[in-house]
Amino acid sequence: MADDRNEPVQDEEFPTGLPEELRGLPEGVPRHNPDDQIESAVIRRLVGNWQRRATVKRDEPNLDELFELDRPDYPERILPFRDHPTFQALDPEKKTQLLSWAWIAYNRHTIMAEQKVANPAFALVMEGEYPELQDEALNISLAQAMVDEQYHTLMHLNASAVTRRKRGWAMPDHELPISHTAREHLRLRESASERWEASLTTLAFATVSEISINAYLDLLADDPDIQPINSSTAKLHNRDEYCHASISAVLAEVVHDRLDEKKQRFFRDMLFEGLEAFVATDYTTWHRIMDLVGVEGGHEMLQDCQAEQSRSRLVRDYTGLHTLIERMGVQDLVEFDWSKSHVAR
């Protein structure tokens, strides 16, 4: 009798199996091998591209030894108020504190994207929210991505911790509000009247986060002037996210294709809600930082910046979502002013 245990499971909605991007394990990794011991099988299932790529697999340096006190923790060039007279008139220590708080907030917002949006969306898929996506290889890829996200959280927590130690300032995370993206995601989920609306909201926000976070991390990853630990943290995180972006884009395509017209329209709407939330400058956090640092005239400075439309967005590279919309074949069905953004062609 033929042994068909390694054959892919057929889905009635996908008679030829899932798209190629979601099928198959890395070469040499068996789907089932009952002759191996359990421990060996578990380890072997985790080898392949992830073994060579994942930041979690790399040795960690001593961050305290690499910290350079004379370097700023965050790029002054991307502050929404960098040219404002109030900021320009600040004494050097106040500026240093602002930039350190900006780095703490950057880490916190990155962690929120992982913990509040990305991993919950991956968990939804693994728990069977979308039956058409039930595939062993996909679940393994998502589990690996979730491990990556947990490690990214640890990386950014460590980066904030060494900043506190070396600067000698407390700067506790809990003094900052929840990130703008996480707030908007929660607001939209809570306003959902149906379970499918809440689930698609999370999937849409995660899709935007995972395909756009490279542009966010790039703000620091390639900066030669800031604290090297900080730019390296963003750079290492970025490597994993290029892989996650591909997974998330395919998930979005497959789910969208299987939805009815009403749900497709809702999903597309949530993609753009997610984009608007992700790329916005988080002025709520900045107002809190002004209080924490004690910047006289800081709130008025931020109000001036908010009034300028050109300063309303931190990230302006929407290439990821633009490409996804084209791949989904719905570019003629969406109303969005791409001219406000940078889209690589």
N, C-alpha and C positions, 0 to 999 in steps of 0.2 A: 504494500500500500504506500502511495507517495506521501511524503511528509510535506505538507503545505503550511507549516507553522510560520514560515518566513514570508509568506505572501501577504501583500498589503490588504487591509480590510477594505472592501468595497462599500461605498455609501450610495444609497439609492438616488441621491441628488447629484452625486459625482460618480457616474458609472465608470469613468476611467481613472478614478482616484483623485486625490487632492492635487492642486497645481504643483509643478515640479519643485518650486521653492520650498514647499512644505512637506516634501516626501523624502524618505530615505535618510539613513544615518550616515555619519562619516565612514569612509572606507575602512573596513576591518572591524566595525562595531556590529555585533550580531543583534538581531531583534530578540531572539530567544536562543538560549544555549543551556539546556537542562543538565548537560554534563559538567558544567563549571560549578564550583562552589559559589554560594551566594555572594560572599565578599568579593570574589574575583569578578563576578558578573556585574556587580554594581560599579566597580572601578572601571571595567572595560567599557561600560556604557557612557562613561564620562570623558572618554578620550576623543581625539580628533581635533578639529579646528579649535574648539574651546580650550583644550589643553594648551595649545600654543598661543592663543590670543588673549585669554581672559586676564585682566589685571589682578584678579584674586589669586592667580597662580604664581605671582611674582614675589620675590623677596622684598621686604620693606627696609628702607634705610632709616637711620636715626635722624628724625626731622629736626630735633633741637640743634644738632651739630651743623645743620645746613642753613639754619635761619640767619638772615642778614639784617641786622637792626636798622641799617641806614636805607633800606629799600622800602618804598611804600607797599602796602598790602593790597591795593586795588588801583586800577588805572584812573588817574584823574581825568583823562581825556574822554571817558564815557560817563562822567557824572552829568546829570541833566542840568546842573547849575554851575558847571565849570567856569563859565565866562561871567557869571553874575558878580556884581561889585561886592555883595555881602560875603560871598565865598572868597573872592580875591583879597579881601581885607582881613581875613582871619589870620591869627598868629599860627606859626608852623605846628605847634603842638595840637591845636584844635583841628587843623587840617589832617594831621596824622591820625588823630582819633576818629575823625569822620571816615577816612579811608579804611581804617581797621574795622569799624562798624560795618562799612559797606561790604567788606570781605566776609564778615560773620553772617550778614544778611544773605549774601550770595550763596554761601554754603547752606544756610537754612532753607532758602528757596529751592535749591537743587535737591536737597533731601526731601522736601515736601513733594516735589515732582515725582520722585521715586516711590515714596511711601504712601502718598495720598492718591496718586493717579496711575502710574505705570504698573506697579505690582498688583493693585486691585484689579486692573483690567486683564492682566495676564492670568490672574487667579480665576476670573470669570470664565475665561476660555477653558482653562484646565478643569474647572468644576462642571462643565457641560452646558453652559448658558447658550452656546451655539453648537448644536449637535453636528452640523456639517463640518465642524473643525475638530472633531474627535479623531485624532491620529497620534500614534505612539511617538513618531519622530517629532511631530510638532510639540507635543507635551514635554518631551525631553528638552527641546530647544527653548521652550518657555521657562522650564524649571532652571535651566542654565542662565537664562536672562535674569530671572528673579534672584539667583545667587549673585550675579553681577551687580544688580541694583542694591542688594544688601551691602555688598562690599563697597560700592560707591558711597553709600551712606556712611560707612565706617571711615573711608578715606576723607570725606569732607568734615566729619566730626573730629578726626585727628588733626586736620589742618586748622580748624578753629581752635582746638585745644592748645596746639603749639603756639599759635598767635597770642592767646591769652597768657600763656606762661612767659613768653619772651617779651611781650609788651608790658606785662605787669598790671593789666587792666582786667576786671572781672568779665565784662561784656557777656552776660548770660543770655542764651538763646531765648529763654522764656520772657525776656523783656520785649521781644519783638512780636508783632502780630503774625498770624498765619499769612502765608504768601497770597498775593492777589489771585494767582492762578488757582490755588487750592480753595480760596473763598468762592470764586466764581463757579468752580466745579461743584462744590457743596451746595451752593444756592440753586443751581440748575437741577441737581439731583433731587433736592428737597421739594422743588416745584413740580417734579414729574408726577403725573397722575396714574401712570402705568409702569409696571416693572420694566417692560422693554424700553421705555423712555429713559429710565434711570441707567439701565445697562448700556444702552447706546451712547448716552452722555459720557459715561466713564470710558468706553472704548474710543470715542471720538477725541476726548481730551488726551488720552494716552497716546493715540496716534499722532496728534499734533506735537505733543511733548517729545516723543521718541524720534520723530523725523525732523524736528526743529531744534532740539537741544544742542546739536553740534554748533549751530550758529551762536547760541548762548555761551557755550563753553569756549568757542573761538575768541570771544571778547577778551579772555584772559590767557588762553593756551599759548598764543603766539606773541604775547607781550614781553619784550626783552627788558623792560625797565622795572617791573614790579618784583615783589618777593619771589625768588625762583621756586620755592616750595609751592607757592600758590599757582603759578603758571604750570608747573609740572603736574599738580593735582588735576587741574582742568584738562591737561593734555592726555594724561593716562585715562581719565574718565572718558574722554572723547573717543579713544580707540575702540572701546567696547560699544559705544553708542552708534557707530557707523554700522555695526552688525545688527543692533537692535532696530535701527531705522528700517532695514530691509524686511525684517520679520514683521514689524508693525504695519508697514505699507501693504504687504501681502495679506495680512489679517484683515485690514480695512477693505481691500478690494474684494476678497472672498465673501465677507459678511455682507457688504453692500450689494453684491450681485444676487444674493439669495433673499433680499428683503423685498417686500411689496413696495409699490410706489410711495405710499404714505410714509413708511418707515425709512425708505431711501432719502426722501426729502428731509425728514427729521435728522437723520444721521449727517447729511451734508450741512444742515444748519448748525449742528453741534460742532462740526469740524471748524467752522468759521468762528463760532463762539469761543472755542478753545484757542484758536489762533489769536483772536483779539486779546484774550486774557493772557496768553503766554508772552506776547511781544510787548505788552504795555509796561511802562515804567510804574513801579509800585510806590506811588506817592504816600500811601498810608504808612508803609514802612519808613519812608524817608522822613515823614513828619515825626514819627516816634524817635528816630535817630537824632533829629534836631533837639528834642527834649533831653535825650540821654546825654548828649555831648554839651548841651547848654549853649546853642548857637543863637545869639541875639539877632533877631530879624530873620531867623531861619524859616519860619512858617510863611512869612511874606515872600521870601525868596522862592520857595516852592510854588506858591500861588502864581507868581510871575511866570515861572517855567511852565506850569500847567496851562497857562493861557496861550502859550506858543505851541501850535500844532506840531511843529517840527521836533519838539522835545518830548512828545507824548509816547514815543515808542523806544524801548531799549534795543530790541532786535528788529532789523528791517529786512533780513534775508528770508524770503518766503519760498525759496526754491523747492524745498521738500514738499510742501503742500501743493504747490502749483503742479509739480511733476505727478503727484498722486492723483490730482483731479484729472489731469490729462490721461493717465493710465486707466482711470475709471471710466473715461469716455463721457464725462458729464460737464466738461468745461463750458458748454453752451447753456447749461441749466443753472449755473450759479451766477449770482450778481455780487461781484466784489471788485473793488478798484485796485487792481494789481499795480497801478502806477505809483501808489504810495510806498511801494516796497522795491527791494532789489530782487530780481529773479534772474538767475544765471541761465543762459541759453547755450 
